[in-house]
């Protein structure tokens, strides 16, 4: 694939991932299954285009159940100051995600 076409594909994929992530955040409160479908589709786009998801997206999604982690709504957040990380606990599947700061 030529360089110019690859750059075009990457920019379109990034735009679609951003759009899908925003849609998933918007509908997380009303329809969690639709939100999970948006996340699954977003992951497929990233896999198909062989690109990494942005950190904001990667840290904002539960690895186990693909739900969007919104503090207070779908996730419990606590700070482990001794170990220098933030713990996001998914309220749907109880999986924990540790994000270092």
C-alpha positions in Angstrom: 0.0 0.0 0.0 1.5 3.4 -1.0 2.5 5.8 1.8 -0.2 8.4 0.9 -3.0 5.8 0.9 -1.8 4.4 4.3 -1.8 7.9 5.8 -5.3 8.4 4.5 -6.5 5.1 5.9 -5.0 5.9 9.3 -6.6 9.3 9.5 -10.0 7.9 8.6 -9.6 5.1 11.1 -8.6 7.6 13.9 -11.6 9.8 13.1 -14.0 6.8 13.2 -12.5 5.5 16.5 -13.0 9.0 18.0 -16.5 9.2 16.8 -17.4 5.7 18.1 -15.8 6.4 21.4 -17.8 9.6 21.8 -21.0 7.8 20.8 -20.3 5.0 23.3 -19.8 7.6 26.1 -23.0 9.4 25.2 -25.2 6.3 25.2 -23.5 4.5 28.2 -26.1 5.8 30.6 -29.2 4.9 28.6 -28.3 1.8 26.5 -25.2 -0.1 27.8 -25.5 -2.9 25.1 -25.4 -0.4 22.3 -22.4 1.3 24.0 -20.6 -2.1 24.1 -21.3 -2.6 20.4 -19.7 0.7 19.6 -16.6 -0.3 21.6 -16.4 -3.7 19.9 -16.7 -2.0 16.5 -14.0 0.5 17.5 -11.7 -2.3 18.5 -12.3 -4.1 15.2 -11.4 -0.9 13.2 -8.1 -0.6 15.2 -7.3 -4.2 14.7 -8.1 -4.2 11.0 -6.0 -1.1 10.3 -3.2 -2.4 12.6 -3.0 0.7 14.7 -2.9 1.3 18.5 -5.9 2.8 20.2 -5.3 6.2 21.8 -4.5 6.1 25.5 -7.7 8.0 26.3 -9.7 5.3 24.6 -7.7 2.4 25.9 -7.9 3.5 29.5 -11.6 4.3 29.2 -12.8 0.8 28.2 -13.1 -2.3 30.3 -10.9 -5.1 28.9 -13.2 -7.9 30.1 -16.8 -6.7 29.1 -16.1 -3.8 26.7 -18.1 -1.3 28.6 -17.1 2.4 28.8 -15.6 3.3 32.1 -17.3 6.5 33.3 -16.5 7.4 36.9 -19.6 7.3 39.1 -21.8 5.7 36.4 -20.1 2.5 35.2 -16.9 2.6 37.2 -15.6 3.1 40.7 -12.4 5.1 40.9 -9.9 5.1 43.8 -6.4 6.3 44.1 -3.7 4.0 45.4 -1.2 6.8 46.4 1.3 4.4 47.9 1.8 2.6 44.6 1.2 5.6 42.3 -1.8 4.4 40.3 -5.5 4.9 39.9 -7.8 1.9 40.1 -10.9 1.8 37.9 -13.3 -0.9 38.9 -16.0 -1.8 36.3 -19.4 -2.0 38.0 -20.7 -4.4 35.3 -18.1 -7.2 35.6 -16.0 -6.1 38.7 -12.8 -6.2 36.6 -10.1 -3.7 37.8 -7.8 -1.6 35.6 -4.7 0.0 37.1 -3.5 3.2 35.4 -0.1 4.6 36.6 0.3 8.3 37.1 
